[in-house]
Amino acid sequence: MSARTVAAIACLVVGVGLGAWSLANGQVLLAVVGFALIFTFLYLVIEAANKAGKPEHEIKRAANSAWSMKDEPARPNNESEGRQ
């Protein structure tokens, strides 16, 4: 696991625990710190998801793309003809 993953998990665990404990004891300032840690976890997760959605390598175009064949008639498929 990377350091960012460990930090995100630690933020979640500490933030939930601190937020719950401080709200139960009526300490609003520590509850705000707990919520800040939870929001930090959410930021790190969203950032990782955005990074995972981007391709690492360039996507190359096909030599014979479908858009260039839009005016050509469809090729007959002899295997599917005659079957019902």
N, C-alpha and C positions, 0 to 999 in steps of 0.2 A: 504494500500500500504506500502511496505517496504521502508526503507530509501534509498536503492540502486535505487529503481524505481523512487522515488522523485528526487534523485540526477541526474539520467539519463535524466529525463524530463527537469529539470532545466538546465542541460548542453546544451541540444538541443535548448531550447528557448533562453537562453542568448547567446549561440554561434552563432545562425543564426542572431539574432538581432545585436549583436556586429560586426559580420563579414560584414553584409550588410551596416550598418551605417559607419563603418570605411573605407570600400572600396569606398563608395560614397563620403566620405570626403578626400580621399587620404592618410589615415593613415595606412600604411602597418603594423606597429608593432601591432596595435590593431586588425587588420585583422588576423594576425597570431595567436593571442590569441583566437579569435573567432573560427578559424579553429581547434585549439587545443581542444577547448571545444566540437566541433562537433565530432572530432575523439574520444574524451573521451566517448561521448554518444554511438558511434558505438562500442567501446570496451565493454562497459557495456551491450549493447544489445546482442552482440555475446557471451559474457560470460554467460548471462542468457539463451540463446538458447542452448548452450552446456550443461549447467546444467540440463535443461529441457529434453534433449535427453537421459540422463542416467537414468536407472531404479532405483527406491529407494530400491526395494526388489530384492533378487536374483530370477532369473527365473529358476524354477525347471524343470528337464527333465521329460518327460512323461514315465510312466511305460511301455507302449506299443508303442514305437516310430515307425514312418513310415519306417525309414531306416532299422530297424530290420526285417521288413516284406517284404523287396524287392524281396525275392525269392518265396514268397507265391503267388499263383494265386489270382486274384481278385474275391471277393465274388459276385455271381450273384444277381442282384437287380430285384426281381420279380415284383415290382410295375412298373418299366419302360419298362419291356418286353411286347411286344404286342401293345404298343402305338406307334404312328408315328407322 
